């Protein structure tokens, strides 16, 4: 069962490290984009790091 792959942005809660899928939304121009969730379902924090940035974030102490 393979669809065309769709890139879903993922965001990691910087406080409990739960991974959230980005919320799809559309710009007025009709482009698709993703937004981080308003708050973490695990701990309620609202500080998210994009998954690409997370790799740097976590290895850069
Ligand atoms: Zn959290």
PDB file of the backbone (N, CA, C, O) and the ligand in Angstrom, with CONECT records:
HET     ZN  A 101       1
ATOM      1  N   UNK A   1       0.845  -1.190   0.000  1.00  0.00           N
ATOM      2  CA  UNK A   1       0.000   0.000   0.000  1.00  0.00           C
ATOM      3  C   UNK A   1       0.877   1.235   0.000  1.00  0.00           C
ATOM      4  O   UNK A   1       1.139   1.816   1.053  1.00  0.00           O
ATOM      5  N   UNK A   2       1.324   1.633  -1.158  1.00  0.00           N
ATOM      6  CA  UNK A   2       2.169   2.815  -1.142  1.00  0.00           C
ATOM      7  C   UNK A   2       1.534   3.942  -1.933  1.00  0.00           C
ATOM      8  O   UNK A   2       1.234   3.826  -3.122  1.00  0.00           O
ATOM      9  N   UNK A   3       1.353   4.996  -1.241  1.00  0.00           N
ATOM     10  CA  UNK A   3       0.936   6.245  -1.866  1.00  0.00           C
ATOM     11  C   UNK A   3       2.186   6.947  -2.368  1.00  0.00           C
ATOM     12  O   UNK A   3       3.308   6.527  -2.082  1.00  0.00           O
ATOM     13  N   UNK A   4       1.987   7.983  -3.092  1.00  0.00           N
ATOM     14  CA  UNK A   4       3.100   8.885  -3.340  1.00  0.00           C
ATOM     15  C   UNK A   4       3.525   9.440  -1.985  1.00  0.00           C
ATOM     16  O   UNK A   4       2.693   9.865  -1.184  1.00  0.00           O
ATOM     17  N   UNK A   5       4.798   9.428  -1.751  1.00  0.00           N
ATOM     18  CA  UNK A   5       5.237   9.903  -0.436  1.00  0.00           C
ATOM     19  C   UNK A   5       4.917  11.365  -0.231  1.00  0.00           C
ATOM     20  O   UNK A   5       5.135  12.194  -1.115  1.00  0.00           O
ATOM     21  N   UNK A   6       4.409  11.667   0.915  1.00  0.00           N
ATOM     22  CA  UNK A   6       4.135  13.067   1.232  1.00  0.00           C
ATOM     23  C   UNK A   6       5.002  13.475   2.383  1.00  0.00           C
ATOM     24  O   UNK A   6       5.136  12.745   3.365  1.00  0.00           O
ATOM     25  N   UNK A   7       5.579  14.613   2.268  1.00  0.00           N
ATOM     26  CA  UNK A   7       6.441  15.086   3.330  1.00  0.00           C
ATOM     27  C   UNK A   7       5.617  15.761   4.400  1.00  0.00           C
ATOM     28  O   UNK A   7       4.999  16.803   4.183  1.00  0.00           O
ATOM     29  N   UNK A   8       5.627  15.151   5.537  1.00  0.00           N
ATOM     30  CA  UNK A   8       4.950  15.767   6.662  1.00  0.00           C
ATOM     31  C   UNK A   8       5.998  16.309   7.610  1.00  0.00           C
ATOM     32  O   UNK A   8       6.899  15.592   8.046  1.00  0.00           O
ATOM     33  N   UNK A   9       5.870  17.557   7.915  1.00  0.00           N
ATOM     34  CA  UNK A   9       6.815  18.143   8.869  1.00  0.00           C
ATOM     35  C   UNK A   9       6.589  17.534  10.244  1.00  0.00           C
ATOM     36  O   UNK A   9       5.455  17.256  10.634  1.00  0.00           O
ATOM     37  N   UNK A  10       7.647  17.336  10.952  1.00  0.00           N
ATOM     38  CA  UNK A  10       7.530  16.816  12.308  1.00  0.00           C
ATOM     39  C   UNK A  10       8.229  17.741  13.286  1.00  0.00           C
ATOM     40  O   UNK A  10       9.261  18.343  12.989  1.00  0.00           O
ATOM     41  N   UNK A  11       7.645  17.830  14.430  1.00  0.00           N
ATOM     42  CA  UNK A  11       8.158  18.736  15.458  1.00  0.00           C
ATOM     43  C   UNK A  11       8.323  17.978  16.759  1.00  0.00           C
ATOM     44  O   UNK A  11       7.494  17.145  17.124  1.00  0.00           O
ATOM     45  N   UNK A  12       9.387  18.278  17.439  1.00  0.00           N
ATOM     46  CA  UNK A  12       9.664  17.605  18.698  1.00  0.00           C
ATOM     47  C   UNK A  12       9.506  18.600  19.843  1.00  0.00           C
ATOM     48  O   UNK A  12      10.030  19.714  19.802  1.00  0.00           O
ATOM     49  N   UNK A  13       8.788  18.178  20.840  1.00  0.00           N
ATOM     50  CA  UNK A  13       8.626  19.010  22.025  1.00  0.00           C
ATOM     51  C   UNK A  13       9.968  19.122  22.712  1.00  0.00           C
ATOM     52  O   UNK A  13      10.597  18.109  23.016  1.00  0.00           O
ATOM     53  N   UNK A  14      10.412  20.337  22.961  1.00  0.00           N
ATOM     54  CA  UNK A  14      11.739  20.488  23.549  1.00  0.00           C
ATOM     55  C   UNK A  14      11.717  20.129  25.022  1.00  0.00           C
ATOM     56  O   UNK A  14      12.772  20.010  25.645  1.00  0.00           O
ATOM     57  N   UNK A  15      10.557  19.959  25.575  1.00  0.00           N
ATOM     58  CA  UNK A  15      10.529  19.668  27.000  1.00  0.00           C
ATOM     59  C   UNK A  15      10.350  18.183  27.303  1.00  0.00           C
ATOM     60  O   UNK A  15      11.032  17.666  28.188  1.00  0.00           O
ATOM     61  N   UNK A  16       9.459  17.476  26.605  1.00  0.00           N
ATOM     62  CA  UNK A  16       9.314  16.039  26.882  1.00  0.00           C
ATOM     63  C   UNK A  16       9.719  15.182  25.685  1.00  0.00           C
ATOM     64  O   UNK A  16       9.706  13.955  25.781  1.00  0.00           O
ATOM     65  N   UNK A  17      10.072  15.789  24.580  1.00  0.00           N
ATOM     66  CA  UNK A  17      10.598  15.098  23.401  1.00  0.00           C
ATOM     67  C   UNK A  17       9.598  14.193  22.698  1.00  0.00           C
ATOM     68  O   UNK A  17       9.985  13.269  21.983  1.00  0.00           O
ATOM     69  N   UNK A  18       8.342  14.453  22.897  1.00  0.00           N
ATOM     70  CA  UNK A  18       7.311  13.800  22.125  1.00  0.00           C
ATOM     71  C   UNK A  18       7.346  14.347  20.688  1.00  0.00           C
ATOM     72  O   UNK A  18       7.558  15.540  20.471  1.00  0.00           O
ATOM     73  N   UNK A  19       7.136  13.462  19.728  1.00  0.00           N
ATOM     74  CA  UNK A  19       7.135  13.896  18.335  1.00  0.00           C
ATOM     75  C   UNK A  19       5.703  14.159  17.883  1.00  0.00           C
ATOM     76  O   UNK A  19       4.813  13.333  18.089  1.00  0.00           O
ATOM     77  N   UNK A  20       5.498  15.302  17.275  1.00  0.00           N
ATOM     78  CA  UNK A  20       4.179  15.662  16.764  1.00  0.00           C
ATOM     79  C   UNK A  20       4.250  15.860  15.266  1.00  0.00           C
ATOM     80  O   UNK A  20       5.213  16.436  14.759  1.00  0.00           O
ATOM     81  N   UNK A  21       3.255  15.396  14.563  1.00  0.00           N
ATOM     82  CA  UNK A  21       3.159  15.703  13.142  1.00  0.00           C
ATOM     83  C   UNK A  21       2.700  17.141  12.995  1.00  0.00           C
ATOM     84  O   UNK A  21       1.880  17.621  13.778  1.00  0.00           O
ATOM     85  N   UNK A  22       3.220  17.819  12.003  1.00  0.00           N
ATOM     86  CA  UNK A  22       2.783  19.182  11.746  1.00  0.00           C
ATOM     87  C   UNK A  22       1.318  19.212  11.342  1.00  0.00           C
ATOM     88  O   UNK A  22       0.799  18.260  10.758  1.00  0.00           O
ATOM     89  N   UNK A  23       0.671  20.303  11.657  1.00  0.00           N
ATOM     90  CA  UNK A  23      -0.719  20.484  11.267  1.00  0.00           C
ATOM     91  C   UNK A  23      -0.762  21.097   9.881  1.00  0.00           C
ATOM     92  O   UNK A  23      -0.269  22.207   9.679  1.00  0.00           O
ATOM     93  N   UNK A  24      -1.350  20.385   8.915  1.00  0.00           N
ATOM     94  CA  UNK A  24      -1.387  20.955   7.573  1.00  0.00           C
ATOM     95  C   UNK A  24      -2.300  22.168   7.508  1.00  0.00           C
ATOM     96  O   UNK A  24      -3.386  22.181   8.087  1.00  0.00           O
ATOM     97  N   UNK A  25      -1.852  23.156   6.815  1.00  0.00           N
ATOM     98  CA  UNK A  25      -2.708  24.311   6.582  1.00  0.00           C
ATOM     99  C   UNK A  25      -2.380  24.844   5.212  1.00  0.00           C
ATOM    100  O   UNK A  25      -1.422  24.393   4.583  1.00  0.00           O
ATOM    101  N   UNK A  26      -3.139  25.774   4.750  1.00  0.00           N
ATOM    102  CA  UNK A  26      -2.945  26.286   3.416  1.00  0.00           C
ATOM    103  C   UNK A  26      -2.778  27.792   3.468  1.00  0.00           C
ATOM    104  O   UNK A  26      -3.519  28.492   4.159  1.00  0.00           O
ATOM    105  N   UNK A  27      -1.826  28.263   2.753  1.00  0.00           N
ATOM    106  CA  UNK A  27      -1.655  29.709   2.681  1.00  0.00           C
ATOM    107  C   UNK A  27      -2.754  30.272   1.782  1.00  0.00           C
ATOM    108  O   UNK A  27      -3.375  29.535   1.016  1.00  0.00           O
ATOM    109  N   UNK A  28      -2.990  31.568   1.876  1.00  0.00           N
ATOM    110  CA  UNK A  28      -3.994  32.190   0.984  1.00  0.00           C
ATOM    111  C   UNK A  28      -3.691  31.930  -0.482  1.00  0.00           C
ATOM    112  O   UNK A  28      -4.605  31.909  -1.306  1.00  0.00           O
ATOM    113  N   UNK A  29      -2.438  31.734  -0.815  1.00  0.00           N
ATOM    114  CA  UNK A  29      -2.067  31.462  -2.204  1.00  0.00           C
ATOM    115  C   UNK A  29      -2.318  30.003  -2.602  1.00  0.00           C
ATOM    116  O   UNK A  29      -2.099  29.628  -3.754  1.00  0.00           O
ATOM    117  N   UNK A  30      -2.774  29.186  -1.657  1.00  0.00           N
ATOM    118  CA  UNK A  30      -3.103  27.810  -1.972  1.00  0.00           C
ATOM    119  C   UNK A  30      -1.946  26.841  -1.810  1.00  0.00           C
ATOM    120  O   UNK A  30      -2.057  25.674  -2.186  1.00  0.00           O
ATOM    121  N   UNK A  31      -0.856  27.304  -1.264  1.00  0.00           N
ATOM    122  CA  UNK A  31       0.268  26.404  -1.028  1.00  0.00           C
ATOM    123  C   UNK A  31       0.074  25.649   0.271  1.00  0.00           C
ATOM    124  O   UNK A  31      -0.511  26.153   1.230  1.00  0.00           O
ATOM    125  N   UNK A  32       0.577  24.436   0.275  1.00  0.00           N
ATOM    126  CA  UNK A  32       0.467  23.666   1.493  1.00  0.00           C
ATOM    127  C   UNK A  32       1.642  23.931   2.417  1.00  0.00           C
ATOM    128  O   UNK A  32       2.788  24.038   1.981  1.00  0.00           O
ATOM    129  N   UNK A  33       1.343  24.031   3.662  1.00  0.00           N
ATOM    130  CA  UNK A  33       2.415  24.184   4.630  1.00  0.00           C
ATOM    131  C   UNK A  33       2.033  23.511   5.931  1.00  0.00           C
ATOM    132  O   UNK A  33       0.876  23.151   6.146  1.00  0.00           O
ATOM    133  N   UNK A  34       3.002  23.350   6.780  1.00  0.00           N
ATOM    134  CA  UNK A  34       2.742  22.727   8.066  1.00  0.00           C
ATOM    135  C   UNK A  34       3.078  23.687   9.185  1.00  0.00           C
ATOM    136  O   UNK A  34       3.963  24.536   9.077  1.00  0.00           O
ATOM    137  N   UNK A  35       2.348  23.519  10.244  1.00  0.00           N
ATOM    138  CA  UNK A  35       2.620  24.334  11.413  1.00  0.00           C
ATOM    139  C   UNK A  35       2.771  23.435  12.622  1.00  0.00           C
ATOM    140  O   UNK A  35       2.125  22.391  12.710  1.00  0.00           O
ATOM    141  N   UNK A  36       3.617  23.834  13.549  1.00  0.00           N
ATOM    142  CA  UNK A  36       3.706  23.046  14.773  1.00  0.00           C
ATOM    143  C   UNK A  36       2.397  23.143  15.550  1.00  0.00           C
ATOM    144  O   UNK A  36       1.676  24.134  15.435  1.00  0.00           O
ATOM    145  N   UNK A  37       2.095  22.133  16.329  1.00  0.00           N
ATOM    146  CA  UNK A  37       0.853  22.194  17.115  1.00  0.00           C
ATOM    147  C   UNK A  37       0.895  23.334  18.124  1.00  0.00           C
ATOM    148  O   UNK A  37       1.965  23.818  18.492  1.00  0.00           O
ATOM    149  N   UNK A  38      -0.261  23.742  18.555  1.00  0.00           N
ATOM    150  CA  UNK A  38      -0.338  24.866  19.495  1.00  0.00           C
ATOM    151  C   UNK A  38       0.299  24.504  20.832  1.00  0.00           C
ATOM    152  O   UNK A  38       0.997  25.313  21.443  1.00  0.00           O
ATOM    153  N   UNK A  39       0.051  23.292  21.267  1.00  0.00           N
ATOM    154  CA  UNK A  39       0.734  22.867  22.479  1.00  0.00           C
ATOM    155  C   UNK A  39       0.926  21.369  22.501  1.00  0.00           C
ATOM    156  O   UNK A  39       0.217  20.628  21.819  1.00  0.00           O
ATOM    157  N   UNK A  40       1.886  20.928  23.285  1.00  0.00           N
ATOM    158  CA  UNK A  40       2.235  19.522  23.339  1.00  0.00           C
ATOM    159  C   UNK A  40       1.126  18.730  24.021  1.00  0.00           C
ATOM    160  O   UNK A  40       0.641  19.113  25.085  1.00  0.00           O
ATOM    161  N   UNK A  41       0.730  17.621  23.397  1.00  0.00           N
ATOM    162  CA  UNK A  41      -0.297  16.780  24.000  1.00  0.00           C
ATOM    163  C   UNK A  41       0.203  16.038  25.230  1.00  0.00           C
ATOM    164  O   UNK A  41      -0.591  15.548  26.032  1.00  0.00           O
ATOM    165  N   UNK A  42       1.515  15.958  25.375  1.00  0.00           N
ATOM    166  CA  UNK A  42       2.076  15.229  26.502  1.00  0.00           C
ATOM    167  C   UNK A  42       2.258  16.083  27.738  1.00  0.00           C
ATOM    168  O   UNK A  42       1.893  15.674  28.840  1.00  0.00           O
ATOM    169  N   UNK A  43       2.822  17.272  27.560  1.00  0.00           N
ATOM    170  CA  UNK A  43       3.171  18.065  28.734  1.00  0.00           C
ATOM    171  C   UNK A  43       2.611  19.480  28.689  1.00  0.00           C
ATOM    172  O   UNK A  43       2.720  20.218  29.668  1.00  0.00           O
ATOM    173  N   UNK A  44       2.016  19.866  27.567  1.00  0.00           N
ATOM    174  CA  UNK A  44       1.403  21.194  27.506  1.00  0.00           C
ATOM    175  C   UNK A  44       2.356  22.321  27.151  1.00  0.00           C
ATOM    176  O   UNK A  44       1.950  23.481  27.081  1.00  0.00           O
ATOM    177  N   UNK A  45       3.637  21.982  26.922  1.00  0.00           N
ATOM    178  CA  UNK A  45       4.583  23.019  26.535  1.00  0.00           C
ATOM    179  C   UNK A  45       4.269  23.487  25.120  1.00  0.00           C
ATOM    180  O   UNK A  45       3.600  22.786  24.361  1.00  0.00           O
ATOM    181  N   UNK A  46       4.755  24.673  24.772  1.00  0.00           N
ATOM    182  CA  UNK A  46       4.493  25.150  23.415  1.00  0.00           C
ATOM    183  C   UNK A  46       5.796  25.456  22.692  1.00  0.00           C
ATOM    184  O   UNK A  46       5.839  26.317  21.813  1.00  0.00           O
ATOM    185  N   UNK A  47       6.828  24.768  23.055  1.00  0.00           N
ATOM    186  CA  UNK A  47       8.128  25.008  22.451  1.00  0.00           C
ATOM    187  C   UNK A  47       8.525  23.794  21.626  1.00  0.00           C
ATOM    188  O   UNK A  47       8.856  22.743  22.177  1.00  0.00           O
ATOM    189  N   UNK A  48       8.492  23.936  20.315  1.00  0.00           N
ATOM    190  CA  UNK A  48       8.773  22.825  19.418  1.00  0.00           C
ATOM    191  C   UNK A  48       9.986  23.104  18.561  1.00  0.00           C
ATOM    192  O   UNK A  48      10.284  24.247  18.214  1.00  0.00           O
ATOM    193  N   UNK A  49      10.678  22.028  18.231  1.00  0.00           N
ATOM    194  CA  UNK A  49      11.855  22.131  17.376  1.00  0.00           C
ATOM    195  C   UNK A  49      11.614  21.273  16.148  1.00  0.00           C
ATOM    196  O   UNK A  49      11.223  20.113  16.272  1.00  0.00           O
ATOM    197  N   UNK A  50      11.841  21.826  14.971  1.00  0.00           N
ATOM    198  CA  UNK A  50      11.700  21.060  13.741  1.00  0.00           C
ATOM    199  C   UNK A  50      12.653  19.876  13.745  1.00  0.00           C
ATOM    200  O   UNK A  50      13.752  19.967  14.292  1.00  0.00           O
ATOM    201  N   UNK A  51      12.245  18.774  13.146  1.00  0.00           N
ATOM    202  CA  UNK A  51      13.036  17.550  13.251  1.00  0.00           C
ATOM    203  C   UNK A  51      14.425  17.709  12.651  1.00  0.00           C
ATOM    204  O   UNK A  51      15.366  17.081  13.137  1.00  0.00           O
ATOM    205  N   UNK A  52      14.587  18.513  11.626  1.00  0.00           N
ATOM    206  CA  UNK A  52      15.926  18.702  11.053  1.00  0.00           C
ATOM    207  C   UNK A  52      16.810  19.458  12.033  1.00  0.00           C
ATOM    208  O   UNK A  52      18.008  19.201  12.149  1.00  0.00           O
ATOM    209  N   UNK A  53      16.194  20.384  12.724  1.00  0.00           N
ATOM    210  CA  UNK A  53      16.968  21.164  13.680  1.00  0.00           C
ATOM    211  C   UNK A  53      17.263  20.359  14.943  1.00  0.00           C
ATOM    212  O   UNK A  53      18.247  20.597  15.643  1.00  0.00           O
ATOM    213  N   UNK A  54      16.395  19.419  15.206  1.00  0.00           N
ATOM    214  CA  UNK A  54      16.562  18.624  16.417  1.00  0.00           C
ATOM    215  C   UNK A  54      17.886  17.856  16.407  1.00  0.00           C
ATOM    216  O   UNK A  54      18.545  17.723  17.439  1.00  0.00           O
ATOM    217  N   UNK A  55      18.262  17.359  15.244  1.00  0.00           N
ATOM    218  CA  UNK A  55      19.505  16.601  15.136  1.00  0.00           C
ATOM    219  C   UNK A  55      20.671  17.467  15.591  1.00  0.00           C
ATOM    220  O   UNK A  55      21.545  17.005  16.325  1.00  0.00           O
ATOM    221  N   UNK A  56      20.683  18.703  15.159  1.00  0.00           N
ATOM    222  CA  UNK A  56      21.755  19.610  15.581  1.00  0.00           C
ATOM    223  C   UNK A  56      21.585  19.969  17.056  1.00  0.00           C
ATOM    224  O   UNK A  56      22.535  19.996  17.838  1.00  0.00           O
ATOM    225  N   UNK A  57      20.358  20.234  17.382  1.00  0.00           N
ATOM    226  CA  UNK A  57      20.043  20.658  18.741  1.00  0.00           C
ATOM    227  C   UNK A  57      20.556  19.644  19.769  1.00  0.00           C
ATOM    228  O   UNK A  57      21.166  20.018  20.771  1.00  0.00           O
ATOM    229  N   UNK A  58      20.299  18.356  19.507  1.00  0.00           N
ATOM    230  CA  UNK A  58      20.621  17.347  20.519  1.00  0.00           C
ATOM    231  C   UNK A  58      22.106  16.973  20.518  1.00  0.00           C
ATOM    232  O   UNK A  58      22.627  16.524  21.539  1.00  0.00           O
ATOM    233  N   UNK A  59      22.790  17.152  19.388  1.00  0.00           N
ATOM    234  CA  UNK A  59      24.198  16.770  19.358  1.00  0.00           C
ATOM    235  C   UNK A  59      25.102  17.941  19.733  1.00  0.00           C
ATOM    236  O   UNK A  59      26.327  17.819  19.759  1.00  0.00           O
ATOM    237  N   UNK A  60      24.493  19.031  20.011  1.00  0.00           N
ATOM    238  CA  UNK A  60      25.241  20.258  20.229  1.00  0.00           C
ATOM    239  C   UNK A  60      25.048  20.708  21.667  1.00  0.00           C
ATOM    240  O   UNK A  60      24.252  21.602  21.956  1.00  0.00           O
ATOM    241  N   UNK A  61      25.762  20.098  22.525  1.00  0.00           N
ATOM    242  CA  UNK A  61      25.555  20.386  23.951  1.00  0.00           C
ATOM    243  C   UNK A  61      26.504  21.466  24.440  1.00  0.00           C
ATOM    244  O   UNK A  61      26.470  21.833  25.614  1.00  0.00           O
TER     245      UNK A  61
HETATM  246 ZN    ZN A 101       5.901  17.910  25.691  1.00  0.00          ZN
END
